[in-house]
C-alpha cells in the first residue's frame, strides 16, 4: 500500500507525463477551484468499452507499473 505522499507524487508524474507540466498544473487548479465528485466524473468514461477491453486496459496498466517499479 502506498503512502499519501507516494500517491501524490505518482499522480503528479502521471499527469505531467500525459498532459505536460503546464496542463497538469491547470488540471490541478481546475480540480481545486470547482466542486468535483470523482465518482460521478468517472462514471461513463468506459461505457463504450466491453468488460474484456476494460480488463485488458487494467492488466496492461498494471504490467507497465510493475515493470517501472522494477527498473533500475
Secondary structure, DSSP 4 states (H G I P E B T S, - for coil): ---HHHHHHHHHHHHHHHH-HHHHHHHHHHHHHS---HHHHHTTTTTTS-HHHHHHHHHHHHHHHHHHHH--
